[in-house]
Amino acid sequence: MRLADLPEDLRERIGAIAEKSGFVPNVFLALGHRPAELRAFCDYHDALMERDSSLSKAERELVVVATSAANHCTYCVVAHGAILRVRAKDDQIADLVAANPWGAALSDRQRAIVDLALSVAQDSASFGEPELAAARAAGLSDDEIWDIGAITAFFAMSNRLAHLMALRPNDEFFLMGRVPREK
């Protein structure tokens, strides 16, 4: 599918992303064959990732990278790893978290965020009060805990759709946050 093949509202929405990033992320074209689902996907993504929150945008991307690595989703690790590098202004954090989230040098707050995301991503059936208590003890608010859980759940779905489509990351993602962008 091409951007030109999408309905007008989606062309505008995805076109704005392409204008900002310099390319159309493959996920939008892959999901474009079902416009209603792509709209819902984008709406929920934006509700989680773009809203005002006490979690920074970099912290939200940290959740996505940890979750996607736990789910072995190459597309999301590479794409959101790029966004994390840019938002955190750190060219190594995404790779370190994706490769070994327990060994990555993180702040106490980042550690609590990653630990909570991994608890939900890896064994949600066992998740309960001890994990909530640990997150609260680490200083995360109930609203932040909800955000981390919701982002983890949304990207678990996204990871599985990327697997279903054998989605390949755009080449541009590999250099984002590592090589200065040409103007």
Phi, psi and omega in degrees: 000151178242159178305320181297340181277348182281154173302156188306316182297322179286324175301317180293314183295312181286326177299323178295322177293316180296322180295319181289318185271335183096001179199164177265114178301135184304330183301322182291321179290323180293322180276350185295343180291348176231083186306320181297320179290322178296319177299313180297318178302309181296319180297315181289320175306309183294324178298325180274317193263342185246353184284162173294132183202155175284348170280129177291164177297325177294319178296323177295319177293328175300318176300315182297316182295314179298315180297312183294325176293318178299329180265006178056041181262099182301314182304308185288325176298315182289311183295310182280337171298320177297315180295320177299315179303316182292311185289326180274350185053046183217113185280000182244335190305316184297316180294319181294317179291319181293321183282319181203086184298334181280336180264350182292137177284105182236156173293166179302319179295313178299319179300315180298320180295311181296316180299318179295314179301317180292325177299317180288318185291321189268329183206064184297334179293334179265355182293139179192206186303321179300320179291321177296317179298319179296319179295317178295318180297331178280357176101005179280135178281165178299325178294319177294320177300316178299313180302314180298315179296317181293319178296317178300315181295316180299316182283339171298317176296312181301318178301317182291324175294320178297320176297314181303324183267000186049047186288130180257137178295146172297144179303325183300329182298327185296333182260344182300133179078001179242321183241131179305139181285136177287142182258000000 
